[in-house]
Amino acid sequence: MNLAKALGFFSAYCVFSAVTYLVFFARHDIGPLFTLAYTSGVTLTGIVLRWYLG
């Protein structure tokens, strides 16, 4: 229900995912695994945001 908390969580996740992307992007052999992890991470973030926003 707390919009500021939800936006803060989302911003933190965006920064974390951007850094993680840069780290794993250099390793092309792990690309497919990263794509799966990133997609599930975005999905999880969406679920958490919907829970926060009610």
N, CA, C and O atoms as CSV, one atom per row, in Angstrom:
chain,resi,resn,atom,element,x,y,z
A,1,MET,N,N,0.837,-1.203,0.000
A,1,MET,CA,C,0.000,0.000,0.000
A,1,MET,C,C,0.877,1.260,0.000
A,1,MET,O,O,0.424,2.326,-0.418
A,2,ASN,N,N,2.112,1.146,0.460
A,2,ASN,CA,C,3.005,2.295,0.547
A,2,ASN,C,C,3.686,2.539,-0.793
A,2,ASN,O,O,4.581,1.793,-1.192
A,3,LEU,N,N,3.255,3.588,-1.481
A,3,LEU,CA,C,3.775,3.877,-2.823
A,3,LEU,C,C,5.264,4.198,-2.793
A,3,LEU,O,O,6.015,3.747,-3.658
A,4,ALA,N,N,5.696,4.979,-1.797
A,4,ALA,CA,C,7.114,5.354,-1.707
A,4,ALA,C,C,7.984,4.116,-1.493
A,4,ALA,O,O,9.065,4.005,-2.073
A,5,LYS,N,N,7.519,3.198,-0.670
A,5,LYS,CA,C,8.273,1.976,-0.407
A,5,LYS,C,C,8.354,1.127,-1.673
A,5,LYS,O,O,9.407,0.571,-1.983
A,6,ALA,N,N,7.258,1.029,-2.395
A,6,ALA,CA,C,7.236,0.250,-3.633
A,6,ALA,C,C,8.169,0.862,-4.675
A,6,ALA,O,O,8.911,0.143,-5.344
A,7,LEU,N,N,8.133,2.176,-4.812
A,7,LEU,CA,C,9.001,2.842,-5.780
A,7,LEU,C,C,10.469,2.707,-5.385
A,7,LEU,O,O,11.336,2.563,-6.247
A,8,GLY,N,N,10.745,2.754,-4.093
A,8,GLY,CA,C,12.112,2.578,-3.607
A,8,GLY,C,C,12.614,1.179,-3.915
A,8,GLY,O,O,13.752,1.007,-4.352
A,9,PHE,N,N,11.777,0.186,-3.690
A,9,PHE,CA,C,12.140,-1.197,-3.991
A,9,PHE,C,C,12.389,-1.368,-5.479
A,9,PHE,O,O,13.355,-2.017,-5.880
A,10,PHE,N,N,11.523,-0.789,-6.297
A,10,PHE,CA,C,11.656,-0.906,-7.740
A,10,PHE,C,C,12.938,-0.236,-8.223
A,10,PHE,O,O,13.635,-0.774,-9.084
A,11,SER,N,N,13.251,0.937,-7.673
A,11,SER,CA,C,14.471,1.651,-8.056
A,11,SER,C,C,15.702,0.838,-7.678
A,11,SER,O,O,16.646,0.733,-8.460
A,12,ALA,N,N,15.692,0.266,-6.482
A,12,ALA,CA,C,16.812,-0.555,-6.031
A,12,ALA,C,C,16.975,-1.764,-6.946
A,12,ALA,O,O,18.096,-2.141,-7.287
A,13,TYR,N,N,15.861,-2.369,-7.343
A,13,TYR,CA,C,15.935,-3.525,-8.233
A,13,TYR,C,C,16.469,-3.128,-9.602
A,13,TYR,O,O,17.243,-3.871,-10.206
A,14,CYS,N,N,16.063,-1.968,-10.093
A,14,CYS,CA,C,16.553,-1.497,-11.393
A,14,CYS,C,C,18.066,-1.335,-11.368
A,14,CYS,O,O,18.753,-1.755,-12.300
A,15,VAL,N,N,18.586,-0.729,-10.309
A,15,VAL,CA,C,20.035,-0.536,-10.179
A,15,VAL,C,C,20.722,-1.891,-10.090
A,15,VAL,O,O,21.720,-2.131,-10.770
A,16,PHE,N,N,20.191,-2.780,-9.251
A,16,PHE,CA,C,20.770,-4.107,-9.075
A,16,PHE,C,C,20.773,-4.892,-10.382
A,16,PHE,O,O,21.769,-5.527,-10.727
A,17,SER,N,N,19.661,-4.850,-11.105
A,17,SER,CA,C,19.569,-5.608,-12.352
A,17,SER,C,C,20.492,-5.023,-13.422
A,17,SER,O,O,21.051,-5.762,-14.232
A,18,ALA,N,N,20.651,-3.701,-13.426
A,18,ALA,CA,C,21.547,-3.073,-14.394
A,18,ALA,C,C,22.992,-3.495,-14.146
A,18,ALA,O,O,23.717,-3.828,-15.083
A,19,VAL,N,N,23.405,-3.480,-12.881
A,19,VAL,CA,C,24.764,-3.905,-12.535
A,19,VAL,C,C,24.956,-5.380,-12.865
A,19,VAL,O,O,25.972,-5.770,-13.441
A,20,THR,N,N,23.969,-6.196,-12.492
A,20,THR,CA,C,24.055,-7.632,-12.770
A,20,THR,C,C,24.140,-7.875,-14.270
A,20,THR,O,O,24.892,-8.740,-14.720
A,21,TYR,N,N,23.374,-7.117,-15.044
A,21,TYR,CA,C,23.397,-7.261,-16.493
A,21,TYR,C,C,24.784,-6.956,-17.040
A,21,TYR,O,O,25.297,-7.690,-17.884
A,22,LEU,N,N,25.390,-5.875,-16.562
A,22,LEU,CA,C,26.722,-5.499,-17.033
A,22,LEU,C,C,27.750,-6.566,-16.671
A,22,LEU,O,O,28.655,-6.855,-17.454
A,23,VAL,N,N,27.609,-7.152,-15.477
A,23,VAL,CA,C,28.551,-8.185,-15.037
A,23,VAL,C,C,28.429,-9.430,-15.905
A,23,VAL,O,O,29.437,-9.967,-16.364
A,24,PHE,N,N,27.199,-9.894,-16.134
A,24,PHE,CA,C,27.002,-11.142,-16.869
A,24,PHE,C,C,27.071,-10.973,-18.387
A,24,PHE,O,O,27.299,-11.938,-19.117
A,25,PHE,N,N,26.869,-9.730,-18.857
A,25,PHE,CA,C,26.875,-9.507,-20.295
A,25,PHE,C,C,28.250,-9.802,-20.889
A,25,PHE,O,O,28.353,-10.217,-22.044
A,26,ALA,N,N,29.306,-9.588,-20.101
A,26,ALA,CA,C,30.665,-9.833,-20.571
A,26,ALA,C,C,30.920,-11.335,-20.751
A,26,ALA,O,O,31.847,-11.732,-21.456
A,27,ARG,N,N,30.098,-12.158,-20.114
A,27,ARG,CA,C,30.255,-13.609,-20.216
A,27,ARG,C,C,29.168,-14.156,-21.123
A,27,ARG,O,O,28.073,-14.483,-20.666
A,28,HIS,N,N,29.472,-14.254,-22.393
A,28,HIS,CA,C,28.463,-14.656,-23.380
A,28,HIS,C,C,27.997,-16.090,-23.182
A,28,HIS,O,O,26.904,-16.457,-23.613
A,29,ASP,N,N,28.821,-16.901,-22.532
A,29,ASP,CA,C,28.441,-18.301,-22.339
A,29,ASP,C,C,27.277,-18.454,-21.365
A,29,ASP,O,O,26.604,-19.485,-21.353
A,30,ILE,N,N,27.040,-17.421,-20.543
A,30,ILE,CA,C,25.978,-17.519,-19.531
A,30,ILE,C,C,24.746,-16.721,-19.962
A,30,ILE,O,O,23.798,-16.562,-19.193
A,31,GLY,N,N,24.771,-16.222,-21.199
A,31,GLY,CA,C,23.673,-15.394,-21.699
A,31,GLY,C,C,22.278,-15.982,-21.537
A,31,GLY,O,O,21.404,-15.323,-20.974
A,32,PRO,N,N,22.037,-17.224,-22.020
A,32,PRO,CA,C,20.688,-17.811,-21.898
A,32,PRO,C,C,20.237,-17.946,-20.443
A,32,PRO,O,O,19.073,-17.705,-20.124
A,33,LEU,N,N,21.166,-18.332,-19.565
A,33,LEU,CA,C,20.822,-18.475,-18.154
A,33,LEU,C,C,20.460,-17.117,-17.566
A,33,LEU,O,O,19.515,-16.996,-16.787
A,34,PHE,N,N,21.232,-16.089,-17.954
A,34,PHE,CA,C,20.943,-14.748,-17.456
A,34,PHE,C,C,19.589,-14.253,-17.941
A,34,PHE,O,O,18.831,-13.647,-17.184
A,35,THR,N,N,19.292,-14.515,-19.206
A,35,THR,CA,C,18.007,-14.076,-19.761
A,35,THR,C,C,16.856,-14.667,-18.963
A,35,THR,O,O,15.881,-13.975,-18.672
A,36,LEU,N,N,16.962,-15.939,-18.608
A,36,LEU,CA,C,15.932,-16.600,-17.803
A,36,LEU,C,C,15.842,-15.965,-16.423
A,36,LEU,O,O,14.749,-15.690,-15.928
A,37,ALA,N,N,16.997,-15.732,-15.805
A,37,ALA,CA,C,17.015,-15.146,-14.466
A,37,ALA,C,C,16.455,-13.719,-14.484
A,37,ALA,O,O,15.712,-13.323,-13.587
A,38,TYR,N,N,16.822,-12.958,-15.517
A,38,TYR,CA,C,16.355,-11.580,-15.617
A,38,TYR,C,C,14.837,-11.527,-15.806
A,38,TYR,O,O,14.151,-10.718,-15.180
A,39,THR,N,N,14.327,-12.396,-16.673
A,39,THR,CA,C,12.892,-12.426,-16.929
A,39,THR,C,C,12.113,-12.781,-15.662
A,39,THR,O,O,11.104,-12.151,-15.346
A,40,SER,N,N,12.594,-13.802,-14.940
A,40,SER,CA,C,11.908,-14.198,-13.712
A,40,SER,C,C,12.044,-13.110,-12.654
A,40,SER,O,O,11.139,-12.917,-11.843
A,41,GLY,N,N,13.178,-12.396,-12.656
A,41,GLY,CA,C,13.364,-11.302,-11.699
A,41,GLY,C,C,12.387,-10.171,-11.958
A,41,GLY,O,O,11.813,-9.613,-11.023
A,42,VAL,N,N,12.198,-9.832,-13.224
A,42,VAL,CA,C,11.246,-8.783,-13.580
A,42,VAL,C,C,9.827,-9.201,-13.201
A,42,VAL,O,O,9.044,-8.396,-12.697
A,43,THR,N,N,9.510,-10.457,-13.449
A,43,THR,CA,C,8.188,-10.970,-13.096
A,43,THR,C,C,7.970,-10.897,-11.589
A,43,THR,O,O,6.910,-10.475,-11.127
A,44,LEU,N,N,8.987,-11.313,-10.821
A,44,LEU,CA,C,8.892,-11.270,-9.366
A,44,LEU,C,C,8.715,-9.834,-8.881
A,44,LEU,O,O,7.927,-9.573,-7.971
A,45,THR,N,N,9.451,-8.903,-9.492
A,45,THR,CA,C,9.326,-7.494,-9.116
A,45,THR,C,C,7.901,-6.999,-9.362
A,45,THR,O,O,7.333,-6.279,-8.540
A,46,GLY,N,N,7.329,-7.396,-10.506
A,46,GLY,CA,C,5.959,-7.005,-10.813
A,46,GLY,C,C,4.979,-7.528,-9.776
A,46,GLY,O,O,4.065,-6.818,-9.357
A,47,ILE,N,N,5.177,-8.776,-9.364
A,47,ILE,CA,C,4.293,-9.381,-8.358
A,47,ILE,C,C,4.420,-8.644,-7.032
A,47,ILE,O,O,3.419,-8.352,-6.379
A,48,VAL,N,N,5.662,-8.342,-6.633
A,48,VAL,CA,C,5.887,-7.642,-5.366
A,48,VAL,C,C,5.277,-6.241,-5.409
A,48,VAL,O,O,4.666,-5.792,-4.439
A,49,LEU,N,N,5.446,-5.558,-6.541
A,49,LEU,CA,C,4.869,-4.218,-6.662
A,49,LEU,C,C,3.348,-4.264,-6.579
A,49,LEU,O,O,2.734,-3.400,-5.953
A,50,ARG,N,N,2.745,-5.256,-7.198
A,50,ARG,CA,C,1.281,-5.374,-7.135
A,50,ARG,C,C,0.840,-5.650,-5.695
A,50,ARG,O,O,-0.209,-5.178,-5.256
A,51,TRP,N,N,1.660,-6.425,-4.960
A,51,TRP,CA,C,1.336,-6.724,-3.563
A,51,TRP,C,C,1.450,-5.459,-2.720
A,51,TRP,O,O,0.599,-5.196,-1.870
A,52,TYR,N,N,2.510,-4.671,-2.958
A,52,TYR,CA,C,2.685,-3.419,-2.222
A,52,TYR,C,C,1.560,-2.439,-2.506
A,52,TYR,O,O,1.052,-1.774,-1.604
A,53,LEU,N,N,1.177,-2.360,-3.786
A,53,LEU,CA,C,0.166,-1.376,-4.166
A,53,LEU,C,C,-1.256,-1.872,-3.909
A,53,LEU,O,O,-2.226,-1.141,-4.110
A,54,GLY,N,N,-1.363,-3.112,-3.466
A,54,GLY,CA,C,-2.670,-3.645,-3.130
A,54,GLY,C,C,-3.449,-3.989,-4.370
A,54,GLY,O,O,-4.585,-4.456,-4.275
